[in-house]
Amino acid sequence: MFQQHAFQITPAQYFPATHPNWIGRGVAIVVFGGAYSIDLFFMISAFLITQILLREQQATGAVHIRRFYIRRILRIWPLYFTYIALLAMLNFSGPHLRTPTNWLLMFALLSGNVAYALWGWAPQFLTWQLWSIAVEEQFYLIWPLIVGRSRARGLVIAALAMLSISILARAGCWFISAPSSIVWTNTLTRLDTLAAGILIGVWMMGKRFRASAITRAMLLLAGIATILVVEGTCDHLRSPATGLMLFAGYPAACLGCAMILFAFLGINISMTHRITRAAIYLGKISYGLYIWHLLALTLTMKALARPIPFAGDWIESSTFTALCALALTIAMATVSYEFLERPFLRLKSRYALIPSRPT
C-alpha cells in the first residue's frame, strides 16, 4: 500500500526520454498492484478473528461478545482517534491539509467508506487509508454475533452468503456504472476476501498447514503474479465498473491473496535470523505503519520542498522521497506502538480468555 501511495507517476512519465512505455507500464502495474494489500489485509483479519472466536468458543463454551468488543476497541481506537484528532488540528494549517467537517464526522463515526459512497473520493490526502478501517470495524461489529450463534457448518454457509452478496453488489455497480469510490470502498463489494478468510479459518481449525519451502515459494510467486495480472488487465481505479474488473478481477485478486496467505500459513517463525526478527517487529507495528504512512509522506514532501497534492492530484514522488518517507513511517509507527498502543495492548490482554495467536 505504501508504494501505491508513494509512486503514482511512473518512470515513463518522470523520464520519458530514457524509459520506454513498456517499462513505465510495468512499473505502474507493480505500484498500483500494491493496492490489493488491502484485500490481503481483509482476508488475514477475517481468518484470525474467526479462529480466535472459534478457539474461545471451544475453550469456554461461548463467544464472549462484550470482551471481544473491548479487545477490538483497545486495539483499534486509541491510535485511530488520535489520528482523527490530529487531522482536526491540521485543519488550521492550510488548505492542502484541511479535512471538511462532514468527512471528519464520518471518520469519527467509523463510517469513512459510507462517506466515499455519498461524496466520492476523500478530499484530503491524509485520509485515503481510513475507509478500510471502517470496513474492518463493521465486520468486527457483526461477525462475532454470527459466530456465537453458529456451528462450523453455519459459518461456512454465512461465508458463502457473503460471497454471493459481494457478487450481487458488484453486479449492481456494473448495472449503474458506479464510480470507483463506491466500488472500491464499499463493504458489500469487498466481502469476498473477508469470506475467503472465514472459510480458510474454519477449514484450518485444529490443523497446521504443512508445505515444503519450494511449495510455499511457488504459492507466493503465483499469488503475486495473479494480482499483477489482475492489475495489468483490469486497472482497478481507471476502469472500476467494467465487467472484467467486477466479475473476474476481484475474484482473481481474492485467489491471489489466498495463495499468499497459504504461503505463510503455519510457517515456523522461531528462527533467530535478524531479518526474521525485523519482519516480526514490522508486523507488530503494522497498524501504525498503515495509519501514519500518508502523514510521513506528506511531511517528507514538505521537508524536501515537493508539492503536497490536493484532493484528486497524482502524487509526484521520487525514489529518494519515498525511501525517506518509509524511514519516517517506521520511526513514527515505532514511537506510536511503544508509547500509545502498547499500554492499551497490556490492558487488552486482561480481556483475553485465550492467547491471541494460535499455537
Sequence and secondary structure as in RCSB ss.txt:
>XXXX:A:sequence
MFQQHAFQITPAQYFPATHPNWIGRGVAIVVFGGAYSIDLFFMISAFLITQILLREQQATGAVHIRRFYIRRILR
IWPLYFTYIALLAMLNFSGPHLRTPTNWLLMFALLSGNVAYALWGWAPQFLTWQLWSIAVEEQFYLIWPLIVGRS
RARGLVIAALAMLSISILARAGCWFISAPSSIVWTNTLTRLDTLAAGILIGVWMMGKRFRASAITRAMLLLAGIA
TILVVEGTCDHLRSPATGLMLFAGYPAACLGCAMILFAFLGINISMTHRITRAAIYLGKISYGLYIWHLLALTLT
MKALARPIPFAGDWIESSTFTALCALALTIAMATVSYEFLERPFLRLKSRYALIPSRPT
>XXXX:A:secstr
 HHHHH  S HHHH TTTS HHHHHHHHHHHHHGGGHHHHHHHHHHHHHHHHHHHHHHHHSS  HHHHHHHHHHH
HHHHHHHHHHHHHHHTTS GGG   HHHHHHHHTT HHHHHHHH S S GGGTTTHHHHHHHHHHHHHHHHHTT 
 HHHHHHHHHHHHHHHHHHHHHHHHHT  HHHHHH TGGGHHHHHHHHHHHHHTTT      HHHHHHHHHHHHH
HHHHHHHHH TTTSTTSHHIIIIIHHHHHHHHHHHHHHHTT       HHHHHHHHHHHTHHHHHHHHHHHHHHH
HHHTT     TT      HHHHHHHHHHHHHHHHHHIIIIIHHHHHHHGGG SS SS  
